[in-house]
């Protein structure tokens, strides 16, 4: 599943490429991937100019000059690939890392093709068909159920340690990993970033929020921001104009200190990294470095 840093990588790339382009047509092969009426498409999508590409949690929002927006959820296997008419090397793709990012498009994973008047195209590829691209009035976007419930963005400047601790305390009797993953507490934190930030802050994932000292929670706030920021830098730091499957995969493995490192030695103390189950998710932990607060192993 693309996580917040990957979706942000998509946003940054598309914000650089899409604004001012005018939509000429939209084709799709799977109605659930593009659940929009023919009338709305004709009225509010075709001939509309792209204004901006925004993100909220893991949802992308492409604002149009028609006062409508395309709201996009990549879900498990979604990706967006922009291909210019000329200079195909300037293509940009990000999201689920597979060969469609760099291969000839459309291919069998292409669900939606948006063509622009200048001959460039935006492909929404999604092998498993859980993702979607929905057209709706821009003013209604904040009214989507998901948007109303989702917690604050961890990378916004107003996301202070005070706000972070307040949000965690909404579920003070739960284990801290479950709370970090709860999208109503915080927006967009997935399994990798929960494990990595808890490791860096030396907090065992089964710890109960209320029992963790404030100093540790402040450390967790800093580590969470650091790990998300680093990951976005990795996603965006390639000198090519697209992020290919290998580059993406490599960047995760490069920075991960515990995630998917079970049975390997901890880089801090040398103990073996364990894989356990917390909050229903595979969880990577160094039981020597990460202290348990308010729970029993
Ligand atoms: Zn360790």
Boltz pocket constraint, residues with backbone or C-beta under 6 A from the ligand:
constraints:
  - pocket:
      binder: B
      contacts: [[A, 266], [A, 267], [A, 268], [A, 269], [A, 270], [A, 271], [A, 286], [A, 287], [A, 288], [A, 289], [A, 290]]
      max_distance: 6.0
